[in-house]
Amino acid sequence: MLFNSIEFFLFFPIVTALYFLLPHQWRWLMLLIASCVFYMFFVPAYIFILLATILVDYVAAIQIEKSSKLTARRWLIGSIISTILILAVFKYCNFFIGNFNGIAQLVGWNYSLNTLSILLPIGLSFHTFQSLSYVVEVYRGNQKAERHFGIYSLYVMFYPQLVAGPIERPQNVLHQFHEKHSLNYLDVSKGIQRIVWGMFKKVVIADNLAQFVSPVYEHASTVSWMYLAIAVVFFSFQIYCDFSGYSDIAIGTARVMGFRLMENFKLPYRSTGVGMFWSKWHISLSTWFRDYVYIPLGGNRKGAARTSLNLFIVFAISGLWHGANWTFVVWGMAHGLWLVLENRMNIRWEGKLKALIGTLFTFVGVSFLWIFFRSNSFEQATAIIKGIVTFQAQPGFLPSVFVPLNGAVIIGKILLLLVFVFIDRRVTEIVLGTRAIGSNRKVWLFAILLASLMLFGQWGKVDFIYFQF
C-alpha cells in the first residue's frame, strides 16, 4: 500500500482508531494484522518470505541468549547467512548470473545460465537489515531476546517503516510495543503535521519534478545540455523529497499512535562536505553500516591506511545494497573515495563564505554522482555526462514525450523548487520542534501546504523511489 494512495487515507485513520479503542493487550495483534494487510497490498505471496526471516531470527536470538559464547556465535553466523541468503536470491541472483554470462562470453565459453523470473519483494533490504541488527544486538548483550513472537514480528513488520525505513534498532522500538500509549493531543498534532509535510514533499515536489526528470533520462542523447543539467539538479531534489518525505510520513504515522521512530534526514544538502552529508542523509542506514560493518572491520583504530580501506569497503557495499547494478556500485565507491580524500586532506570549510562554497561544492558533487544512481546503465549515465560537458545542442525535433519540456512548465517547476528550498529548513525545524512559531501562523502554514497538496499534488500512485531497494 502506498502512502500517497486513497487506500492509505482510509487505512490510516481506521487502524489508528482501532489502536486506541482496543484494550492494550490486543493492540499488538491488531497492529500486526494491519501491517500484514499493508504489506500484502503489493505482492501477497511475499509475506511468506518475510515470515521466514522473522522465524529464523526469532529462534536464533533466543538460542544466542541462552547458549555459550561459541554456540551463540554459531547461531549468529547461521542467522546472518540465512537472512543474507534470502536477500541474495531475490535481489542479486540475476545480477550474478548476468555477470557470469558476461565473463563466459568474454573468455569464449559456450555456456550460459538462465536468469530467474522473480520479483524483488518490496522493502526486502530494509527489513533484512532491521532483523540483522536485532540478532547482532542480542549477541552483543545490548538487547534481551524477545520471547513474545507477535511483538518481535511487529518489530520487523510495523507498517509505517516496513518497506523503506527508518531501519530501527531493537533498543529504540521493541520496548515501545510493550508500553501502553494513550491518545495524546501533542502526539496527534505533531504526527499529522509531519505527515502533511512529508506528503507535500512527495506529491507536490518530488512527483512534479519526476515528470521532467524521467523523460530526459530516458532520451538523454536527444536533448540539450541545458535540459540535462536541469534534470540532474531536479533529481537531486526529487530523491531527497521522495525519500525524506516517506520518512516524514512514517515517523508522523507512528507518532500519532505514540511511537517514536528515529530521524532519518537532517537537511543534508546544507552539508559542507561529503562526510557531513552522510551524517545527515539516510541516517538509519549510514549508522547501520558504521556499527555493523565499519567498526567490526576495524574502524579508525588500525591506522590511516586501514581506515581509508574500511571506508571504501563500506561505501562499495552500500552501493551494492542500493541496487543490483554496477552503476550503484560505482556510485557507492565514488562516495567512498571522495570521503577518503576529504579525510586525508583534512578539508575544513570555516567561515561563512567558505561554508557557502563548501555547501555548493558538496551539492554539485553529490548531484553529479546521483547521475549513476538514477541511470539504468553506464551508457545512459555516459550520455548525460557527455551531453552536459560538451554542451550538447538541442535537436530541432522533440518527440511528444517531451511535453514536460515546455518552457512555461519548466519555469513553473523551477519556481516550485525555489519555494521549497526557501521553506524547507523552516518547516523542517517547525515539525521537529526546534523552531518556535505562533499557533495562528502554524495553522496558516499547514493550511497552505494542504491547499498545495490539492492544487499541485500528483496523485497518480507514483511509487516511492526507495521501494525498489
Stockholm file with secondary structure:
# STOCKHOLM 1.0

chainA/1-469         MLFNSIEFFLFFPIVTALYFLLPHQWRWLMLLIASCVFYMFFVPAYIFILLATILVDYVAAIQIEKSSKLTARRWLIGSIISTILILAVFKYCNFFIGNFNGIAQLVGWNYSLNTLSILLPIGLSFHTFQSLSYVVEVYRGNQKAERHFGIYSLYVMFYPQLVAGPIERPQNVLHQFHEKHSLNYLDVSKGIQRIVWGMFKKVVIADNLAQFVSPVYEHASTVSWMYLAIAVVFFSFQIYCDFSGYSDIAIGTARVMGFRLMENFKLPYRSTGVGMFWSKWHISLSTWFRDYVYIPLGGNRKGAARTSLNLFIVFAISGLWHGANWTFVVWGMAHGLWLVLENRMNIRWEGKLKALIGTLFTFVGVSFLWIFFRSNSFEQATAIIKGIVTFQAQPGFLPSVFVPLNGAVIIGKILLLLVFVFIDRRVTEIVLGTRAIGSNRKVWLFAILLASLMLFGQWGKVDFIYFQF
#=GR chainA/1-469 SS CCTTSHHHHHHHHHHHHHHHHSCHHHHHHHHHHHHHHHHHTTCGGGHHHHHHHHHHHHHHHHHHHHSCHHHHHHHHHHHHHHHHHHHIIIIIHHHHHHHHHHHHHHHTCSCCCCCCCCCCCTTHHHHHHHHHHHHHHHHHTSSCCCCCHHHHHHHHHCGGGTTTCCCCCHHHHHHHHHSCCCCCHHHHHHHHHHHHHHHIIIIIIIHHHHHHHHHHHHTGGGSCHHHHHHHHHHHHHHHHHHHHHHHHHHHHHHHHTTCCCCCCCSCGGGCSSHHHHHHHSSHHHHHHHIIIIITTTTTTSSCHHHHHHHHHHHHHHHHHHHCSSHHHHHHHHHHHHHHHHHHHTTCCCCSHHHHHHHHHHHHHHHHHHHHHHHCSSHHHHHHHHHHHHTTCCCCSCCCGGGGGGCHHHHHHHHHHHHHHHHHHHHHHHHHHTCSCCCHHHHHHHHHHHHHHHHHHCCCSCCCCGGGGC
#=GC SS_cons         CCTTSHHHHHHHHHHHHHHHHSCHHHHHHHHHHHHHHHHHTTCGGGHHHHHHHHHHHHHHHHHHHHSCHHHHHHHHHHHHHHHHHHHIIIIIHHHHHHHHHHHHHHHTCSCCCCCCCCCCCTTHHHHHHHHHHHHHHHHHTSSCCCCCHHHHHHHHHCGGGTTTCCCCCHHHHHHHHHSCCCCCHHHHHHHHHHHHHHHIIIIIIIHHHHHHHHHHHHTGGGSCHHHHHHHHHHHHHHHHHHHHHHHHHHHHHHHHTTCCCCCCCSCGGGCSSHHHHHHHSSHHHHHHHIIIIITTTTTTSSCHHHHHHHHHHHHHHHHHHHCSSHHHHHHHHHHHHHHHHHHHTTCCCCSHHHHHHHHHHHHHHHHHHHHHHHCSSHHHHHHHHHHHHTTCCCCSCCCGGGGGGCHHHHHHHHHHHHHHHHHHHHHHHHHHTCSCCCHHHHHHHHHHHHHHHHHHCCCSCCCCGGGGC
//
